[in-house]
């Protein structure tokens, strides 16, 4: 197998595992801060991917996406939360649920800052490598100096942007749906809750069909950052 293909595939899987682990650990950290130690007692505050690994969401489904050259995302094992342990259940549940996507957005910010630091150090060809990576033109990018670093940073940003957007789709049991249930009027919440048995499958379909288009502005901003640094 092509060495560069092994590198790009391996890096993306590792970045996805890191991102999923941080997402789930953030749920656990905030739950612990809000009074529920359940997830912490199970080791779910750890960034060790084994603590959060779901074989379908973190391996089989991402492998299928890579094979189809589709945007990469996935999911980990749900983080357990016992509502009765929370000090202020309604508020705390929203904070716990929102923490996962917030952690992914922090990784987007960190990766973007990393890109802004790396390009002046690595030079203009690294800028080109980063921009080609953003456009999924990896074959052209992999021959350029600085490609491994720029590929890693750009993919870290895009994977986490997609993960945050996927999880914030307002359908239960996704995080966005859980937040919506707590914030909407009771009758609307009841109707939304009725979608729970089908919400995840619908959410995955929405992510594949619509999120690449909805994230075009983000990709555009990231492209501007790469070109203007």
C-alpha positions in Angstrom: 0.0 0.0 0.0 1.1 3.6 -0.7 3.0 5.0 2.3 1.3 8.3 2.0 -2.1 6.6 1.9 -1.2 4.7 5.1 -0.1 8.0 6.7 -3.3 10.0 5.8 -5.6 7.2 6.7 -3.8 6.5 10.0 -3.7 10.2 11.0 -7.3 10.7 10.3 -8.3 7.7 12.4 -6.1 8.9 15.3 -7.5 12.4 15.1 -11.0 11.1 15.1 -10.4 8.9 18.1 -8.8 11.9 19.9 -11.7 14.1 19.0 -14.4 11.6 20.1 -12.5 10.9 23.3 -12.3 14.6 24.2 -16.0 15.0 23.3 -17.1 12.2 25.6 -14.6 13.1 28.4 -15.9 16.7 28.3 -19.4 15.4 29.1 -17.9 13.4 32.0 -15.9 16.3 33.3 -18.8 18.7 33.4 -21.1 16.0 34.9 -18.6 15.6 37.7 -18.4 19.3 38.2 -22.2 19.4 38.4 -22.3 16.8 41.1 -22.6 13.5 39.3 -19.5 11.3 39.6 -20.9 8.4 37.7 -18.9 8.8 34.5 -15.7 9.7 36.4 -16.1 6.5 38.5 -16.2 4.6 35.3 -13.0 6.2 34.0 -14.8 8.3 31.4 -13.0 11.5 32.2 -9.9 10.0 30.7 -8.7 10.9 27.2 -7.8 7.2 26.6 -9.8 6.2 23.5 -10.4 2.7 24.9 -12.6 4.3 27.5 -15.0 5.8 24.9 -14.5 3.4 22.0 -17.6 2.3 20.0 -16.6 -0.3 17.4 -19.2 0.9 14.9 -19.0 4.7 15.6 -15.3 4.9 15.9 -14.1 2.3 13.5 -16.5 0.6 11.0 -18.5 3.7 10.1 -15.5 6.0 9.7 -13.8 3.3 7.6 -16.8 3.3 5.3 -16.7 7.1 5.1 -13.0 7.1 4.2 -13.6 4.5 1.5 -16.3 6.7 0.0 -14.1 9.8 0.3 -16.9 11.4 2.5 -16.4 13.8 5.4 -15.1 11.9 8.4 -17.0 11.7 11.6 -18.2 9.2 14.2 -19.3 8.7 17.8 -18.3 7.1 21.0 -20.1 5.2 23.8 -22.7 7.5 25.4 -21.5 9.1 28.7 -23.7 8.0 31.6 -25.3 10.7 33.6 -27.6 10.2 36.7 -29.9 13.2 36.8 -30.8 12.9 40.5 -27.1 13.6 41.4 -27.1 17.0 39.7 -27.4 20.1 41.8 -29.7 21.9 39.2 -30.8 19.2 36.8 -32.3 21.3 34.1 -29.4 23.7 33.8 -26.8 21.1 34.5 -28.1 18.7 31.9 -27.8 21.4 29.2 -24.2 22.3 30.3 -23.2 18.6 30.3 -24.7 18.0 26.8 -23.2 21.2 25.3 -19.7 20.4 26.7 -18.9 17.8 24.1 -19.4 20.0 21.1 -17.7 22.9 22.9 -14.7 20.8 23.4 -14.6 19.9 19.6 -14.8 23.7 18.8 -11.9 24.3 21.1 -9.9 21.8 19.0 -11.0 23.6 15.9 -9.6 26.8 17.4 -6.4 25.1 18.5 -5.8 23.6 15.0 -6.5 27.0 13.4 -4.0 28.7 15.6 -1.5 25.9 14.9 -2.0 26.5 11.1 -1.3 30.2 11.7 1.9 29.4 13.5 3.1 26.7 11.2 2.8 28.4 7.8 5.2 31.3 8.6 7.7 28.7 9.9 7.4 26.1 7.1 7.0 28.5 4.2 4.8 29.1 1.2 4.8 25.5 0.0 3.3 24.5 3.4 0.5 27.0 2.7 -0.2 25.3 -0.6 -0.1 21.9 1.0 -2.7 23.1 3.6 -5.0 24.6 1.0 -4.8 21.5 -1.2 -5.5 19.3 1.9 -8.6 21.4 2.6 -9.7 20.8 -1.0 -9.1 17.0 -0.6 -6.4 17.1 -3.3 -4.1 15.0 -1.2 -2.1 13.6 -4.1 -0.9 17.0 -5.1 -0.3 18.1 -1.6 1.7 15.1 -0.3 4.8 16.0 -2.4 5.1 19.5 -0.8 7.3 20.3 2.1 5.4 20.6 5.4 2.6 18.3 4.2 2.5 16.0 7.2 2.1 18.9 9.7 -0.4 20.9 7.5 -2.4 17.7 6.7 -2.7 16.9 10.4 -3.7 20.5 11.4 -6.2 21.0 8.6 -7.8 17.6 9.2 -7.9 18.2 13.0 -9.9 21.4 12.3 -12.3 19.9 9.7 -13.0 16.7 11.6 -13.8 18.6 14.8 -16.0 21.1 13.0 -18.0 18.3 11.4 -18.2 16.5 14.8 -19.5 19.6 16.5 -22.1 20.2 13.8 -23.2 16.6 13.7 -23.7 16.5 17.4 -25.7 19.7 17.5 -28.3 18.5 15.0 -31.5 19.1 17.0 -32.7 15.5 17.0 -32.6 13.3 20.1 -30.5 11.4 21.2 -27.9 13.7 19.6 -26.6 16.5 21.8 -28.5 19.2 19.9 -31.8 17.3 20.4 -31.2 16.9 24.1 -30.5 20.6 24.4 -33.7 21.4 22.4 -35.8 19.1 24.6 -34.7 21.1 27.7 -35.2 24.5 26.1 -38.4 24.1 24.1 -41.9 24.5 25.5 -43.3 21.2 27.0 -45.6 20.4 24.1 -42.8 20.9 21.5 -40.4 18.9 23.7 -42.8 16.0 23.8 -43.1 15.9 20.0 -39.4 16.1 19.6 -38.8 13.4 22.2 -41.1 11.1 20.2 -38.4 11.1 17.4 -35.8 9.6 19.7 -36.0 6.0 18.3 -35.3 7.3 14.8 -33.4 10.5 15.6 -29.9 9.1 15.4 -30.4 7.4 12.0 -32.1 10.6 10.7 -29.2 12.7 12.1 -26.6 10.6 10.3 -28.5 10.9 7.1 -28.7 14.7 7.6 -25.0 14.9 8.3 -24.1 13.0 5.1 -26.6 14.9 2.9 -26.6 18.5 4.3 -23.7 19.2 6.7 -21.0 19.4 3.9 -23.0 22.2 2.3 -23.8 23.9 5.6 -20.1 23.9 6.6 -19.0 25.5 3.3 -18.7 28.9 5.1 -16.4 27.4 7.7 -14.2 25.8 5.0 -14.1 29.2 3.2 -12.9 30.9 6.4 -10.3 28.3 7.0 -9.1 28.6 3.4 -8.8 32.4 3.9 -6.8 31.8 7.1 -4.4 29.5 5.2 -4.0 31.8 2.3 -3.6 35.1 4.2 -1.3 34.0 7.0 
